[in-house]
Amino acid sequence: GKKVWSFPIKDAHGVSFSKDEKTIYVAGLAKKTIYIFDLQGKLLKKTGKANWRKDGYLWPTSISIYKDEVAITDAHTGKITILTQGLKPQKSLGGNGPGIDLFNMPYSIEYT
């Protein structure tokens, strides 16, 4: 019934708890950044910048945690980026366009 903590993230979008539920991952559209917070609201780490490479995003919309990996969808690039739980980019796949290995505006993901 009351606010526990807050942190200003302009255009915050995707939000997900870590597997152990001790941290929270948040995607911010305005700065194209992925953030990790502890449950007390302390910013632990952030990563990202506006670009097409695997360490960048144009419109990060969704976050899904599976085992030791974090999946981020980017609606404007059409790609899905896989990060470690420490936010180190591992790989990316897809892109906007026609084709079996491409996505068009992926807006959400459930990584299983």
PDB file as gemmi writes it, atoms N, CA and C in Angstrom:
CRYST1    1.000    1.000    1.000  90.00  90.00  90.00 P 1                      
ATOM      1  N   GLY A   1       0.779  -1.200   0.000  1.00  0.00           N  
ATOM      2  CA  GLY A   1       0.000   0.000   0.000  1.00  0.00           C  
ATOM      3  C   GLY A   1       0.825   1.272   0.000  1.00  0.00           C  
ATOM      4  N   LYS A   2       2.183   1.151  -0.040  1.00  0.00           N  
ATOM      5  CA  LYS A   2       3.011   2.353  -0.098  1.00  0.00           C  
ATOM      6  C   LYS A   2       4.187   2.117  -1.035  1.00  0.00           C  
ATOM      7  N   LYS A   3       4.782   3.210  -1.489  1.00  0.00           N  
ATOM      8  CA  LYS A   3       5.928   3.109  -2.379  1.00  0.00           C  
ATOM      9  C   LYS A   3       7.142   2.643  -1.583  1.00  0.00           C  
ATOM     10  N   VAL A   4       7.818   1.622  -2.100  1.00  0.00           N  
ATOM     11  CA  VAL A   4       9.007   1.096  -1.442  1.00  0.00           C  
ATOM     12  C   VAL A   4      10.241   1.881  -1.871  1.00  0.00           C  
ATOM     13  N   TRP A   5      10.391   2.127  -3.168  1.00  0.00           N  
ATOM     14  CA  TRP A   5      11.479   2.917  -3.709  1.00  0.00           C  
ATOM     15  C   TRP A   5      11.129   3.338  -5.126  1.00  0.00           C  
ATOM     16  N   SER A   6      11.863   4.282  -5.645  1.00  0.00           N  
ATOM     17  CA  SER A   6      11.673   4.692  -7.036  1.00  0.00           C  
ATOM     18  C   SER A   6      13.010   5.135  -7.615  1.00  0.00           C  
ATOM     19  N   PHE A   7      13.090   5.113  -8.931  1.00  0.00           N  
ATOM     20  CA  PHE A   7      14.288   5.531  -9.653  1.00  0.00           C  
ATOM     21  C   PHE A   7      13.815   6.089 -10.988  1.00  0.00           C  
ATOM     22  N   PRO A   8      14.251   7.288 -11.361  1.00  0.00           N  
ATOM     23  CA  PRO A   8      13.760   7.875 -12.614  1.00  0.00           C  
ATOM     24  C   PRO A   8      14.374   7.207 -13.850  1.00  0.00           C  
ATOM     25  N   ILE A   9      13.542   6.538 -14.619  1.00  0.00           N  
ATOM     26  CA  ILE A   9      13.950   5.959 -15.898  1.00  0.00           C  
ATOM     27  C   ILE A   9      12.940   6.455 -16.922  1.00  0.00           C  
ATOM     28  N   LYS A  10      13.371   7.359 -17.765  1.00  0.00           N  
ATOM     29  CA  LYS A  10      12.449   7.921 -18.748  1.00  0.00           C  
ATOM     30  C   LYS A  10      12.014   6.841 -19.730  1.00  0.00           C  
ATOM     31  N   ASP A  11      10.712   6.704 -19.893  1.00  0.00           N  
ATOM     32  CA  ASP A  11      10.120   5.717 -20.798  1.00  0.00           C  
ATOM     33  C   ASP A  11      10.506   4.288 -20.423  1.00  0.00           C  
ATOM     34  N   ALA A  12      10.465   3.977 -19.122  1.00  0.00           N  
ATOM     35  CA  ALA A  12      10.727   2.598 -18.685  1.00  0.00           C  
ATOM     36  C   ALA A  12       9.721   1.680 -19.360  1.00  0.00           C  
ATOM     37  N   HIS A  13      10.163   0.498 -19.756  1.00  0.00           N  
ATOM     38  CA  HIS A  13       9.285  -0.384 -20.520  1.00  0.00           C  
ATOM     39  C   HIS A  13       9.309  -1.805 -19.973  1.00  0.00           C  
ATOM     40  N   GLY A  14      10.272  -2.612 -20.401  1.00  0.00           N  
ATOM     41  CA  GLY A  14      10.336  -3.991 -19.935  1.00  0.00           C  
ATOM     42  C   GLY A  14      10.852  -4.072 -18.510  1.00  0.00           C  
ATOM     43  N   VAL A  15      10.237  -4.960 -17.718  1.00  0.00           N  
ATOM     44  CA  VAL A  15      10.644  -5.179 -16.325  1.00  0.00           C  
ATOM     45  C   VAL A  15      10.585  -6.670 -16.042  1.00  0.00           C  
ATOM     46  N   SER A  16      11.604  -7.204 -15.353  1.00  0.00           N  
ATOM     47  CA  SER A  16      11.609  -8.620 -15.002  1.00  0.00           C  
ATOM     48  C   SER A  16      12.450  -8.845 -13.749  1.00  0.00           C  
ATOM     49  N   PHE A  17      11.998  -9.757 -12.910  1.00  0.00           N  
ATOM     50  CA  PHE A  17      12.792 -10.188 -11.766  1.00  0.00           C  
ATOM     51  C   PHE A  17      13.820 -11.214 -12.222  1.00  0.00           C  
ATOM     52  N   SER A  18      14.971 -11.247 -11.544  1.00  0.00           N  
ATOM     53  CA  SER A  18      15.954 -12.293 -11.789  1.00  0.00           C  
ATOM     54  C   SER A  18      15.379 -13.622 -11.327  1.00  0.00           C  
ATOM     55  N   LYS A  19      16.018 -14.699 -11.731  1.00  0.00           N  
ATOM     56  CA  LYS A  19      15.546 -16.038 -11.371  1.00  0.00           C  
ATOM     57  C   LYS A  19      15.451 -16.210  -9.853  1.00  0.00           C  
ATOM     58  N   ASP A  20      16.427 -15.681  -9.109  1.00  0.00           N  
ATOM     59  CA  ASP A  20      16.410 -15.804  -7.647  1.00  0.00           C  
ATOM     60  C   ASP A  20      15.569 -14.717  -6.968  1.00  0.00           C  
ATOM     61  N   GLU A  21      14.974 -13.831  -7.771  1.00  0.00           N  
ATOM     62  CA  GLU A  21      14.113 -12.740  -7.303  1.00  0.00           C  
ATOM     63  C   GLU A  21      14.818 -11.777  -6.343  1.00  0.00           C  
ATOM     64  N   LYS A  22      16.137 -11.624  -6.511  1.00  0.00           N  
ATOM     65  CA  LYS A  22      16.903 -10.692  -5.686  1.00  0.00           C  
ATOM     66  C   LYS A  22      17.271  -9.414  -6.425  1.00  0.00           C  
ATOM     67  N   THR A  23      17.071  -9.413  -7.746  1.00  0.00           N  
ATOM     68  CA  THR A  23      17.338  -8.218  -8.544  1.00  0.00           C  
ATOM     69  C   THR A  23      16.205  -8.009  -9.541  1.00  0.00           C  
ATOM     70  N   ILE A  24      16.123  -6.767 -10.049  1.00  0.00           N  
ATOM     71  CA  ILE A  24      15.102  -6.391 -11.015  1.00  0.00           C  
ATOM     72  C   ILE A  24      15.798  -5.792 -12.232  1.00  0.00           C  
ATOM     73  N   TYR A  25      15.422  -6.265 -13.407  1.00  0.00           N  
ATOM     74  CA  TYR A  25      15.945  -5.746 -14.671  1.00  0.00           C  
ATOM     75  C   TYR A  25      14.894  -4.830 -15.291  1.00  0.00           C  
ATOM     76  N   VAL A  26      15.340  -3.675 -15.810  1.00  0.00           N  
ATOM     77  CA  VAL A  26      14.426  -2.702 -16.406  1.00  0.00           C  
ATOM     78  C   VAL A  26      15.033  -2.186 -17.706  1.00  0.00           C  
ATOM     79  N   ALA A  27      14.197  -2.059 -18.735  1.00  0.00           N  
ATOM     80  CA  ALA A  27      14.617  -1.462 -19.997  1.00  0.00           C  
ATOM     81  C   ALA A  27      14.086  -0.042 -20.074  1.00  0.00           C  
ATOM     82  N   GLY A  28      14.960   0.891 -20.425  1.00  0.00           N  
ATOM     83  CA  GLY A  28      14.567   2.283 -20.608  1.00  0.00           C  
ATOM     84  C   GLY A  28      14.645   2.653 -22.078  1.00  0.00           C  
ATOM     85  N   LEU A  29      13.535   3.075 -22.636  1.00  0.00           N  
ATOM     86  CA  LEU A  29      13.503   3.401 -24.063  1.00  0.00           C  
ATOM     87  C   LEU A  29      14.230   4.695 -24.395  1.00  0.00           C  
ATOM     88  N   ALA A  30      14.137   5.698 -23.545  1.00  0.00           N  
ATOM     89  CA  ALA A  30      14.706   7.011 -23.859  1.00  0.00           C  
ATOM     90  C   ALA A  30      16.225   6.961 -24.030  1.00  0.00           C  
ATOM     91  N   LYS A  31      16.914   6.261 -23.136  1.00  0.00           N  
ATOM     92  CA  LYS A  31      18.383   6.199 -23.216  1.00  0.00           C  
ATOM     93  C   LYS A  31      18.893   4.887 -23.803  1.00  0.00           C  
ATOM     94  N   LYS A  32      17.945   4.010 -24.237  1.00  0.00           N  
ATOM     95  CA  LYS A  32      18.326   2.719 -24.838  1.00  0.00           C  
ATOM     96  C   LYS A  32      19.219   1.931 -23.884  1.00  0.00           C  
ATOM     97  N   THR A  33      18.806   1.839 -22.635  1.00  0.00           N  
ATOM     98  CA  THR A  33      19.636   1.282 -21.572  1.00  0.00           C  
ATOM     99  C   THR A  33      18.897   0.182 -20.824  1.00  0.00           C  
ATOM    100  N   ILE A  34      19.658  -0.817 -20.385  1.00  0.00           N  
ATOM    101  CA  ILE A  34      19.151  -1.882 -19.527  1.00  0.00           C  
ATOM    102  C   ILE A  34      19.771  -1.678 -18.151  1.00  0.00           C  
ATOM    103  N   TYR A  35      18.945  -1.721 -17.106  1.00  0.00           N  
ATOM    104  CA  TYR A  35      19.370  -1.466 -15.732  1.00  0.00           C  
ATOM    105  C   TYR A  35      19.144  -2.711 -14.875  1.00  0.00           C  
ATOM    106  N   ILE A  36      19.987  -2.877 -13.830  1.00  0.00           N  
ATOM    107  CA  ILE A  36      19.759  -3.876 -12.782  1.00  0.00           C  
ATOM    108  C   ILE A  36      19.694  -3.141 -11.449  1.00  0.00           C  
ATOM    109  N   PHE A  37      18.664  -3.455 -10.653  1.00  0.00           N  
ATOM    110  CA  PHE A  37      18.484  -2.898  -9.317  1.00  0.00           C  
ATOM    111  C   PHE A  37      18.381  -4.025  -8.300  1.00  0.00           C  
ATOM    112  N   ASP A  38      18.823  -3.751  -7.075  1.00  0.00           N  
ATOM    113  CA  ASP A  38      18.521  -4.692  -6.011  1.00  0.00           C  
ATOM    114  C   ASP A  38      17.119  -4.367  -5.484  1.00  0.00           C  
ATOM    115  N   LEU A  39      16.624  -5.152  -4.560  1.00  0.00           N  
ATOM    116  CA  LEU A  39      15.261  -4.966  -4.077  1.00  0.00           C  
ATOM    117  C   LEU A  39      15.080  -3.712  -3.224  1.00  0.00           C  
ATOM    118  N   GLN A  40      16.188  -3.095  -2.819  1.00  0.00           N  
ATOM    119  CA  GLN A  40      16.108  -1.843  -2.073  1.00  0.00           C  
ATOM    120  C   GLN A  40      16.156  -0.625  -2.999  1.00  0.00           C  
ATOM    121  N   GLY A  41      16.287  -0.873  -4.311  1.00  0.00           N  
ATOM    122  CA  GLY A  41      16.300   0.218  -5.277  1.00  0.00           C  
ATOM    123  C   GLY A  41      17.666   0.747  -5.642  1.00  0.00           C  
ATOM    124  N   LYS A  42      18.722   0.092  -5.179  1.00  0.00           N  
ATOM    125  CA  LYS A  42      20.080   0.519  -5.513  1.00  0.00           C  
ATOM    126  C   LYS A  42      20.408   0.082  -6.942  1.00  0.00           C  
ATOM    127  N   LEU A  43      20.872   1.029  -7.758  1.00  0.00           N  
ATOM    128  CA  LEU A  43      21.299   0.709  -9.112  1.00  0.00           C  
ATOM    129  C   LEU A  43      22.598  -0.086  -9.037  1.00  0.00           C  
ATOM    130  N   LEU A  44      22.577  -1.315  -9.546  1.00  0.00           N  
ATOM    131  CA  LEU A  44      23.755  -2.182  -9.499  1.00  0.00           C  
ATOM    132  C   LEU A  44      24.590  -2.072 -10.771  1.00  0.00           C  
ATOM    133  N   LYS A  45      23.920  -1.943 -11.911  1.00  0.00           N  
ATOM    134  CA  LYS A  45      24.641  -1.877 -13.179  1.00  0.00           C  
ATOM    135  C   LYS A  45      23.690  -1.400 -14.264  1.00  0.00           C  
ATOM    136  N   LYS A  46      24.268  -0.806 -15.309  1.00  0.00           N  
ATOM    137  CA  LYS A  46      23.489  -0.452 -16.487  1.00  0.00           C  
ATOM    138  C   LYS A  46      24.359  -0.622 -17.717  1.00  0.00           C  
ATOM    139  N   THR A  47      23.723  -0.854 -18.853  1.00  0.00           N  
ATOM    140  CA  THR A  47      24.438  -1.023 -20.102  1.00  0.00           C  
ATOM    141  C   THR A  47      23.539  -0.617 -21.253  1.00  0.00           C  
ATOM    142  N   GLY A  48      24.153  -0.334 -22.369  1.00  0.00           N  
ATOM    143  CA  GLY A  48      23.404  -0.033 -23.575  1.00  0.00           C  
ATOM    144  C   GLY A  48      23.685   1.355 -24.103  1.00  0.00           C  
ATOM    145  N   LYS A  49      23.470   1.489 -25.395  1.00  0.00           N  
ATOM    146  CA  LYS A  49      23.591   2.757 -26.082  1.00  0.00           C  
ATOM    147  C   LYS A  49      22.838   2.626 -27.391  1.00  0.00           C  
ATOM    148  N   ALA A  50      22.545   3.730 -28.006  1.00  0.00           N  
ATOM    149  CA  ALA A  50      21.789   3.710 -29.252  1.00  0.00           C  
ATOM    150  C   ALA A  50      22.694   3.276 -30.403  1.00  0.00           C  
ATOM    151  N   ASN A  51      22.549   2.024 -30.827  1.00  0.00           N  
ATOM    152  CA  ASN A  51      23.226   1.530 -32.028  1.00  0.00           C  
ATOM    153  C   ASN A  51      22.665   0.158 -32.404  1.00  0.00           C  
ATOM    154  N   TRP A  52      23.124  -0.377 -33.520  1.00  0.00           N  
ATOM    155  CA  TRP A  52      22.627  -1.651 -34.050  1.00  0.00           C  
ATOM    156  C   TRP A  52      23.462  -2.848 -33.599  1.00  0.00           C  
ATOM    157  N   ARG A  53      24.631  -2.613 -33.017  1.00  0.00           N  
ATOM    158  CA  ARG A  53      25.490  -3.726 -32.615  1.00  0.00           C  
ATOM    159  C   ARG A  53      24.880  -4.490 -31.444  1.00  0.00           C  
ATOM    160  N   LYS A  54      25.498  -5.615 -31.066  1.00  0.00           N  
ATOM    161  CA  LYS A  54      24.911  -6.438 -30.010  1.00  0.00           C  
ATOM    162  C   LYS A  54      24.950  -5.769 -28.637  1.00  0.00           C  
ATOM    163  N   ASP A  55      25.713  -4.703 -28.474  1.00  0.00           N  
ATOM    164  CA  ASP A  55      25.737  -3.986 -27.203  1.00  0.00           C  
ATOM    165  C   ASP A  55      24.845  -2.747 -27.224  1.00  0.00           C  
ATOM    166  N   GLY A  56      24.013  -2.620 -28.265  1.00  0.00           N  
ATOM    167  CA  GLY A  56      23.172  -1.443 -28.388  1.00  0.00           C  
ATOM    168  C   GLY A  56      21.727  -1.776 -28.693  1.00  0.00           C  
ATOM    169  N   TYR A  57      20.887  -0.763 -28.562  1.00  0.00           N  
ATOM    170  CA  TYR A  57      19.451  -0.928 -28.759  1.00  0.00           C  
ATOM    171  C   TYR A  57      18.893   0.330 -29.392  1.00  0.00           C  
ATOM    172  N   LEU A  58      17.782   0.175 -30.102  1.00  0.00           N  
ATOM    173  CA  LEU A  58      17.051   1.335 -30.586  1.00  0.00           C  
ATOM    174  C   LEU A  58      15.725   1.491 -29.845  1.00  0.00           C  
ATOM    175  N   TRP A  59      15.104   0.374 -29.449  1.00  0.00           N  
ATOM    176  CA  TRP A  59      13.820   0.426 -28.739  1.00  0.00           C  
ATOM    177  C   TRP A  59      13.655  -0.855 -27.920  1.00  0.00           C  
ATOM    178  N   PRO A  60      14.426  -0.998 -26.805  1.00  0.00           N  
ATOM    179  CA  PRO A  60      14.355  -2.224 -26.000  1.00  0.00           C  
ATOM    180  C   PRO A  60      13.016  -2.312 -25.257  1.00  0.00           C  
ATOM    181  N   THR A  61      12.201  -3.268 -25.627  1.00  0.00           N  
ATOM    182  CA  THR A  61      10.820  -3.301 -25.150  1.00  0.00           C  
ATOM    183  C   THR A  61      10.520  -4.358 -24.105  1.00  0.00           C  
ATOM    184  N   SER A  62      11.250  -5.458 -24.087  1.00  0.00           N  
ATOM    185  CA  SER A  62      10.886  -6.557 -23.194  1.00  0.00           C  
ATOM    186  C   SER A  62      12.130  -7.259 -22.673  1.00  0.00           C  
ATOM    187  N   ILE A  63      12.013  -7.782 -21.456  1.00  0.00           N  
ATOM    188  CA  ILE A  63      13.104  -8.517 -20.822  1.00  0.00           C  
ATOM    189  C   ILE A  63      12.546  -9.831 -20.308  1.00  0.00           C  
ATOM    190  N   SER A  64      13.267 -10.916 -20.556  1.00  0.00           N  
ATOM    191  CA  SER A  64      12.876 -12.219 -20.016  1.00  0.00           C  
ATOM    192  C   SER A  64      14.128 -12.912 -19.502  1.00  0.00           C  
ATOM    193  N   ILE A  65      14.033 -13.502 -18.323  1.00  0.00           N  
ATOM    194  CA  ILE A  65      15.162 -14.188 -17.695  1.00  0.00           C  
ATOM    195  C   ILE A  65      14.955 -15.693 -17.819  1.00  0.00           C  
ATOM    196  N   TYR A  66      15.998 -16.404 -18.221  1.00  0.00           N  
ATOM    197  CA  TYR A  66      15.948 -17.866 -18.274  1.00  0.00           C  
ATOM    198  C   TYR A  66      17.309 -18.400 -17.851  1.00  0.00           C  
ATOM    199  N   LYS A  67      17.307 -19.208 -16.811  1.00  0.00           N  
ATOM    200  CA  LYS A  67      18.548 -19.749 -16.244  1.00  0.00           C  
ATOM    201  C   LYS A  67      19.516 -18.607 -15.963  1.00  0.00           C  
ATOM    202  N   ASP A  68      20.671 -18.591 -16.618  1.00  0.00           N  
ATOM    203  CA  ASP A  68      21.674 -17.556 -16.371  1.00  0.00           C  
ATOM    204  C   ASP A  68      21.743 -16.520 -17.488  1.00  0.00           C  
ATOM    205  N   GLU A  69      20.681 -16.425 -18.287  1.00  0.00           N  
ATOM    206  CA  GLU A  69      20.699 -15.496 -19.412  1.00  0.00           C  
ATOM    207  C   GLU A  69      19.511 -14.541 -19.356  1.00  0.00           C  
ATOM    208  N   VAL A  70      19.715 -13.396 -19.991  1.00  0.00           N  
ATOM    209  CA  VAL A  70      18.706 -12.346 -20.073  1.00  0.00           C  
ATOM    210  C   VAL A  70      18.450 -12.091 -21.557  1.00  0.00           C  
ATOM    211  N   ALA A  71      17.190 -12.167 -21.978  1.00  0.00           N  
ATOM    212  CA  ALA A  71      16.831 -11.906 -23.369  1.00  0.00           C  
ATOM    213  C   ALA A  71      16.137 -10.546 -23.450  1.00  0.00           C  
ATOM    214  N   ILE A  72      16.573  -9.726 -24.402  1.00  0.00           N  
ATOM    215  CA  ILE A  72      16.017  -8.394 -24.616  1.00  0.00           C  
ATOM    216  C   ILE A  72      15.472  -8.335 -26.043  1.00  0.00           C  
ATOM    217  N   THR A  73      14.220  -7.911 -26.203  1.00  0.00           N  
ATOM    218  CA  THR A  73      13.709  -7.671 -27.552  1.00  0.00           C  
ATOM    219  C   THR A  73      13.878  -6.197 -27.883  1.00  0.00           C  
ATOM    220  N   ASP A  74      14.181  -5.937 -29.139  1.00  0.00           N  
ATOM    221  CA  ASP A  74      14.318  -4.575 -29.638  1.00  0.00           C  
ATOM    222  C   ASP A  74      13.383  -4.427 -30.838  1.00  0.00           C  
ATOM    223  N   ALA A  75      12.281  -3.733 -30.640  1.00  0.00           N  
ATOM    224  CA  ALA A  75      11.263  -3.627 -31.681  1.00  0.00           C  
ATOM    225  C   ALA A  75      11.764  -2.899 -32.927  1.00  0.00           C  
ATOM    226  N   HIS A  76      12.639  -1.931 -32.796  1.00  0.00           N  
ATOM    227  CA  HIS A  76      13.064  -1.159 -33.964  1.00  0.00           C  
ATOM    228  C   HIS A  76      14.161  -1.838 -34.775  1.00  0.00           C  
ATOM    229  N   THR A  77      15.021  -2.619 -34.150  1.00  0.00           N  
ATOM    230  CA  THR A  77      16.025  -3.365 -34.923  1.00  0.00           C  
ATOM    231  C   THR A  77      15.488  -4.728 -35.335  1.00  0.00           C  
ATOM    232  N   GLY A  78      14.473  -5.224 -34.620  1.00  0.00           N  
ATOM    233  CA  GLY A  78      13.918  -6.541 -34.900  1.00  0.00           C  
ATOM    234  C   GLY A  78      14.738  -7.667 -34.316  1.00  0.00           C  
ATOM    235  N   LYS A  79      15.700  -7.357 -33.478  1.00  0.00           N  
ATOM    236  CA  LYS A  79      16.568  -8.418 -32.965  1.00  0.00           C  
ATOM    237  C   LYS A  79      16.270  -8.750 -31.506  1.00  0.00           C  
ATOM    238  N   ILE A  80      16.721  -9.918 -31.129  1.00  0.00           N  
ATOM    239  CA  ILE A  80      16.711 -10.365 -29.746  1.00  0.00           C  
ATOM    240  C   ILE A  80      18.160 -10.495 -29.322  1.00  0.00           C  
ATOM    241  N   THR A  81      18.519  -9.868 -28.226  1.00  0.00           N  
ATOM    242  CA  THR A  81      19.883  -9.920 -27.711  1.00  0.00           C  
ATOM    243  C   THR A  81      19.896 -10.755 -26.443  1.00  0.00           C  
ATOM    244  N   ILE A  82      20.865 -11.644 -26.351  1.00  0.00           N  
ATOM    245  CA  ILE A  82      21.053 -12.489 -25.167  1.00  0.00           C  
ATOM    246  C   ILE A  82      22.246 -11.945 -24.390  1.00  0.00           C  
ATOM    247  N   LEU A  83      22.023 -11.667 -23.093  1.00  0.00           N  
ATOM    248  CA  LEU A  83      23.055 -11.145 -22.205  1.00  0.00           C  
ATOM    249  C   LEU A  83      23.278 -12.113 -21.054  1.00  0.00           C  
ATOM    250  N   THR A  84      24.413 -11.994 -20.395  1.00  0.00           N  
ATOM    251  CA  THR A  84      24.591 -12.671 -19.116  1.00  0.00           C  
ATOM    252  C   THR A  84      23.762 -11.917 -18.082  1.00  0.00           C  
ATOM    253  N   GLN A  85      23.591 -12.487 -16.904  1.00  0.00           N  
ATOM    254  CA  GLN A  85      22.862 -11.768 -15.865  1.00  0.00           C  
ATOM    255  C   GLN A  85      23.631 -10.539 -15.398  1.00  0.00           C  
ATOM    256  N   GLY A  86      24.919 -10.462 -15.711  1.00  0.00           N  
ATOM    257  CA  GLY A  86      25.716  -9.276 -15.426  1.00  0.00           C  
ATOM    258  C   GLY A  86      25.686  -8.256 -16.550  1.00  0.00           C  
ATOM    259  N   LEU A  87      24.825  -8.472 -17.546  1.00  0.00           N  
ATOM    260  CA  LEU A  87      24.583  -7.580 -18.685  1.00  0.00           C  
ATOM    261  C   LEU A  87      25.679  -7.587 -19.744  1.00  0.00           C  
ATOM    262  N   LYS A  88      26.484  -8.625 -19.810  1.00  0.00           N  
ATOM    263  CA  LYS A  88      27.481  -8.733 -20.872  1.00  0.00           C  
ATOM    264  C   LYS A  88      26.813  -9.371 -22.101  1.00  0.00           C  
ATOM    265  N   PRO A  89      26.824  -8.669 -23.256  1.00  0.00           N  
ATOM    266  CA  PRO A  89      26.203  -9.222 -24.460  1.00  0.00           C  
ATOM    267  C   PRO A  89      26.875 -10.523 -24.895  1.00  0.00           C  
ATOM    268  N   GLN A  90      26.069 -11.539 -25.201  1.00  0.00           N  
ATOM    269  CA  GLN A  90      26.572 -12.827 -25.654  1.00  0.00           C  
ATOM    270  C   GLN A  90      26.350 -13.028 -27.148  1.00  0.00           C  
ATOM    271  N   LYS A  91      25.115 -12.758 -27.596  1.00  0.00           N  
ATOM    272  CA  LYS A  91      24.789 -12.931 -29.009  1.00  0.00           C  
ATOM    273  C   LYS A  91      23.489 -12.198 -29.298  1.00  0.00           C  
ATOM    274  N   SER A  92      23.239 -11.987 -30.566  1.00  0.00           N  
ATOM    275  CA  SER A  92      21.962 -11.437 -30.979  1.00  0.00           C  
ATOM    276  C   SER A  92      21.504 -12.195 -32.219  1.00  0.00           C  
ATOM    277  N   LEU A  93      20.193 -12.223 -32.400  1.00  0.00           N  
ATOM    278  CA  LEU A  93      19.643 -12.924 -33.541  1.00  0.00           C  
ATOM    279  C   LEU A  93      18.445 -12.167 -34.076  1.00  0.00           C  
ATOM    280  N   GLY A  94      18.110 -12.475 -35.315  1.00  0.00           N  
ATOM    281  CA  GLY A  94      16.957 -11.848 -35.935  1.00  0.00           C  
ATOM    282  C   GLY A  94      17.277 -10.515 -36.567  1.00  0.00           C  
ATOM    283  N   GLY A  95      16.249  -9.749 -36.775  1.00  0.00           N  
ATOM    284  CA  GLY A  95      16.294  -8.458 -37.430  1.00  0.00           C  
ATOM    285  C   GLY A  95      14.943  -8.251 -38.090  1.00  0.00           C  
ATOM    286  N   ASN A  96      14.620  -7.046 -38.455  1.00  0.00           N  
ATOM    287  CA  ASN A  96      13.357  -6.800 -39.138  1.00  0.00           C  
ATOM    288  C   ASN A  96      13.450  -7.241 -40.589  1.00  0.00           C  
ATOM    289  N   GLY A  97      12.381  -7.826 -41.091  1.00  0.00           N  
ATOM    290  CA  GLY A  97      12.332  -8.225 -42.488  1.00  0.00           C  
ATOM    291  C   GLY A  97      11.662  -9.558 -42.684  1.00  0.00           C  
ATOM    292  N   PRO A  98      11.442  -9.951 -43.935  1.00  0.00           N  
ATOM    293  CA  PRO A  98      10.842 -11.252 -44.214  1.00  0.00           C  
ATOM    294  C   PRO A  98      11.893 -12.350 -44.124  1.00  0.00           C  
ATOM    295  N   GLY A  99      11.503 -13.496 -43.673  1.00  0.00           N  
ATOM    296  CA  GLY A  99      12.428 -14.618 -43.596  1.00  0.00           C  
ATOM    297  C   GLY A  99      12.222 -15.404 -42.331  1.00  0.00           C  
ATOM    298  N   ILE A 100      12.575 -16.666 -42.378  1.00  0.00           N  
ATOM    299  CA  ILE A 100      12.361 -17.554 -41.242  1.00  0.00           C  
ATOM    300  C   ILE A 100      13.243 -17.188 -40.047  1.00  0.00           C  
ATOM    301  N   ASP A 101      14.371 -16.517 -40.282  1.00  0.00           N  
ATOM    302  CA  ASP A 101      15.279 -16.164 -39.194  1.00  0.00           C  
ATOM    303  C   ASP A 101      15.185 -14.693 -38.799  1.00  0.00           C  
ATOM    304  N   LEU A 102      14.122 -14.009 -39.217  1.00  0.00           N  
ATOM    305  CA  LEU A 102      13.945 -12.594 -38.915  1.00  0.00           C  
ATOM    306  C   LEU A 102      12.637 -12.373 -38.162  1.00  0.00           C  
ATOM    307  N   PHE A 103      12.557 -11.252 -37.464  1.00  0.00           N  
ATOM    308  CA  PHE A 103      11.360 -10.867 -36.728  1.00  0.00           C  
ATOM    309  C   PHE A 103      10.929  -9.489 -37.212  1.00  0.00           C  
ATOM    310  N   ASN A 104       9.664  -9.198 -37.102  1.00  0.00           N  
ATOM    311  CA  ASN A 104       9.164  -7.873 -37.437  1.00  0.00           C  
ATOM    312  C   ASN A 104       8.608  -7.233 -36.185  1.00  0.00           C  
ATOM    313  N   MET A 105       9.325  -6.231 -35.677  1.00  0.00           N  
ATOM    314  CA  MET A 105       8.910  -5.487 -34.490  1.00  0.00           C  
ATOM    315  C   MET A 105       8.663  -6.394 -33.276  1.00  0.00           C  
ATOM    316  N   PRO A 106       9.624  -7.227 -32.868  1.00  0.00           N  
ATOM    317  CA  PRO A 106       9.388  -8.071 -31.682  1.00  0.00           C  
ATOM    318  C   PRO A 106       9.202  -7.192 -30.454  1.00  0.00           C  
ATOM    319  N   TYR A 107       8.069  -7.313 -29.827  1.00  0.00           N  
ATOM    320  CA  TYR A 107       7.727  -6.415 -28.730  1.00  0.00           C  
ATOM    321  C   TYR A 107       7.755  -7.095 -27.380  1.00  0.00           C  
ATOM    322  N   SER A 108       7.726  -8.409 -27.359  1.00  0.00           N  
ATOM    323  CA  SER A 108       7.713  -9.128 -26.090  1.00  0.00           C  
ATOM    324  C   SER A 108       8.364 -10.490 -26.288  1.00  0.00           C  
ATOM    325  N   ILE A 109       8.840 -11.057 -25.189  1.00  0.00           N  
ATOM    326  CA  ILE A 109       9.474 -12.373 -25.263  1.00  0.00           C  
ATOM    327  C   ILE A 109       9.261 -13.122 -23.956  1.00  0.00           C  
ATOM    328  N   GLU A 110       9.077 -14.407 -24.068  1.00  0.00           N  
ATOM    329  CA  GLU A 110       9.081 -15.309 -22.917  1.00  0.00           C  
ATOM    330  C   GLU A 110      10.153 -16.334 -23.223  1.00  0.00           C  
ATOM    331  N   TYR A 111      11.294 -16.194 -22.606  1.00  0.00           N  
ATOM    332  CA  TYR A 111      12.465 -17.026 -22.875  1.00  0.00           C  
ATOM    333  C   TYR A 111      12.389 -18.275 -22.016  1.00  0.00           C  
ATOM    334  N   THR A 112      12.215 -19.452 -22.658  1.00  0.00           N  
ATOM    335  CA  THR A 112      12.104 -20.708 -21.894  1.00  0.00           C  
ATOM    336  C   THR A 112      13.067 -21.746 -22.408  1.00  0.00           C  
TER     337      THR A 112                                                      
END                                                                             
